[in-house]
Amino acid sequence: MSTDDCAAALTRLYEFFDNELCEADADTIRAHLAACEPCLDRFGTEEHVRALVKRCCTSARAPETLRVRVTQVTTMTVVLRED
């Protein structure tokens, strides 16, 4: 996989999680994850974090300022390094 392919997949990861992609784009992400172990690992990590947050935060709604801040932090640009 090229760094550009990984960057493109990880840039759209949150849209993928939230089912906000058209089927063709979601299929592209799925195909990339199936072929790229580092991105699949990242996907798994993000999936676990989202599940943990959901499990721990179901009883109360976060203040709007916190929700905005979390959204900002979790949608930051991911920088990939070639090793």
C-alpha positions in Angstrom: 0.0 0.0 0.0 1.2 3.5 -0.7 1.3 6.2 1.8 -1.3 8.1 -0.2 -3.7 5.2 -0.1 -3.3 4.9 3.7 -3.8 8.7 4.1 -6.9 8.6 2.0 -8.4 5.7 3.9 -7.6 7.1 7.4 -8.8 10.5 6.4 -12.3 9.1 5.8 -12.2 6.6 8.7 -14.6 8.5 10.9 -17.1 8.9 8.1 -16.8 5.1 7.5 -17.4 4.4 11.2 -20.5 6.6 11.2 -21.9 5.1 8.0 -21.7 8.5 6.2 -20.0 7.3 3.0 -21.7 6.1 -0.1 -21.5 2.4 -0.7 -18.7 2.7 -3.3 -16.5 4.8 -1.0 -17.2 2.4 1.9 -16.3 -0.5 -0.3 -13.0 1.2 -1.2 -12.2 1.6 2.5 -13.1 -2.0 3.2 -10.9 -3.2 0.4 -8.0 -1.1 1.7 -8.4 -2.3 5.3 -8.5 -5.9 4.0 -5.2 -5.4 2.2 -3.3 -3.1 4.6 -2.5 -4.5 8.1 -1.3 -1.1 9.6 -4.5 0.6 8.6 -6.5 -2.4 9.8 -4.7 -2.1 13.2 -5.5 1.6 13.3 -9.2 0.8 12.5 -9.3 -1.8 15.3 -7.8 0.7 17.8 -10.3 3.4 16.9 -13.1 0.9 17.0 -12.1 -0.2 20.6 -11.8 3.5 21.7 -15.2 4.3 20.3 -16.8 1.3 22.0 -15.1 2.2 25.3 -16.3 5.8 25.1 -19.8 4.7 24.2 -19.9 2.2 27.1 -18.6 4.7 29.6 -20.7 7.6 28.5 -24.2 6.2 28.0 -25.7 7.4 31.2 -25.1 11.1 30.9 -24.8 13.6 28.0 -21.5 15.5 27.8 -21.6 19.3 28.0 -21.7 20.8 24.5 -18.2 22.4 24.9 -16.7 19.0 25.7 -18.5 17.4 22.8 -17.1 20.1 20.4 -13.6 19.6 21.8 -13.7 15.8 21.5 -15.0 16.2 17.9 -12.1 18.6 17.1 -9.5 16.3 18.6 -10.8 13.1 17.0 -11.0 14.7 13.5 -7.5 16.0 13.4 -5.4 15.2 10.4 -3.4 12.0 10.7 0.2 12.2 9.7 1.7 9.0 8.3 5.4 8.2 8.4 7.2 5.9 6.1 9.6 3.7 8.1 
